[in-house]
């Protein structure tokens, strides 16, 4: 068993899945994201499946 994709670690008071990127017109973008249990201090982790997650989308997510 392995993992191929991206992990995004971020600190935010609001859920990362509420970021404007996920309301974009790119079909299926949010379907490829798994939200992990939030950690103390507002730390969050998103697991992004391999696919359309190019640098353009990743940089938009962390802005």
C-alpha positions as CSV (number, residue, x, y, z in Angstrom):
1,X,0.0,0.0,0.0
2,X,1.3,3.4,-0.8
3,X,0.3,7.0,-1.4
4,X,0.6,9.1,-4.5
5,X,-0.5,12.7,-4.3
6,X,0.0,15.7,-2.0
7,X,-0.4,16.4,1.7
8,X,-1.1,20.1,2.6
9,X,-0.6,21.2,6.2
10,X,-2.0,24.5,7.0
11,X,-3.1,26.6,10.0
12,X,-6.4,28.3,9.7
13,X,-9.4,29.2,11.8
14,X,-11.8,28.2,9.0
15,X,-12.0,24.8,7.3
16,X,-9.6,24.5,4.4
17,X,-12.3,23.1,2.3
18,X,-14.0,26.6,2.4
19,X,-11.1,28.1,0.5
20,X,-12.2,29.9,-2.7
21,X,-10.3,27.3,-4.8
22,X,-12.8,24.6,-4.0
23,X,-15.7,26.8,-5.3
24,X,-13.9,27.1,-8.6
25,X,-15.4,25.9,-11.9
26,X,-12.9,23.0,-12.2
27,X,-15.1,19.9,-12.2
28,X,-14.3,17.3,-9.6
29,X,-11.6,19.3,-7.8
30,X,-13.1,18.9,-4.4
31,X,-13.9,15.2,-5.0
32,X,-10.1,14.4,-5.0
33,X,-9.6,15.9,-1.5
34,X,-9.8,14.1,1.9
35,X,-9.8,16.2,5.0
36,X,-8.0,14.8,8.0
37,X,-9.1,15.3,11.6
38,X,-8.0,18.9,12.7
39,X,-5.1,19.1,15.2
40,X,-4.7,21.4,18.2
41,X,-3.7,25.0,17.3
42,X,-6.0,25.1,14.2
43,X,-3.6,22.9,12.2
44,X,-5.3,21.0,9.4
45,X,-4.3,18.5,6.8
46,X,-5.7,17.8,3.4
47,X,-4.8,14.8,1.4
48,X,-5.0,15.6,-2.4
49,X,-5.2,12.6,-4.7
50,X,-2.9,12.5,-7.7
51,X,-4.4,14.1,-10.8
52,X,-5.0,17.7,-11.6
53,X,-3.1,19.1,-8.6
54,X,-0.6,21.1,-10.5
55,X,1.5,23.9,-9.0
56,X,-1.1,26.4,-10.0
57,X,-3.8,24.9,-7.8
58,X,-1.4,24.2,-4.9
59,X,-0.1,27.8,-4.8
60,X,-3.7,29.1,-4.9
61,X,-4.7,26.9,-2.0
62,X,-1.9,28.2,0.3
63,X,-2.4,31.9,-0.5
